[in-house]
Amino acid sequence: MLGQAKPIVKWAPMVGIWDISTSNPVYLRPQAERNRPYGQPIGICVSDVRFQGRKVNATVSFSRAE
């Protein structure tokens, strides 16, 4: 029997700068490093919820290039 989806309420940014003030974390920008002033162009944010397969949803939005 499958359990109910557990809402994720605890987030921990691992790579990049994140806004975790709401239930939906938002990746803001790379984290600057001494040898890479613009940082790695990735973001990793983990939670306390164990994922064991099934389905994951994510929304990715890119700002318009100027």
VENWOWO-V206526 format. One line per field, one symbol per residue. ss: DSSP state (@ for helix, = for strand, . for the rest). phi: phi as a letter, one per 20 degrees, with the letter a starting at -180 (. if undefined). psi: psi as a letter, one per 40 degrees, with the letter a starting at -180 (. if undefined). A space follows every 10 residues. Layout:
# VENWOWO-V206526
ss = ???
phi = ???
psi = ???
This chain:
# VENWOWO-V206526
ss = .......... =====.===. .....====. .......... ...====... .......... ......
phi = .efffefedd dcfdcndcdd fcfdgcfeaf efcgecfdmf eccccdceef dconccdbdd cdfffd
psi = hhiihhiheh ihhdhihihf eiegihhdii hiidegdeih fihhhiiehh hfabhhiihh hhihh.
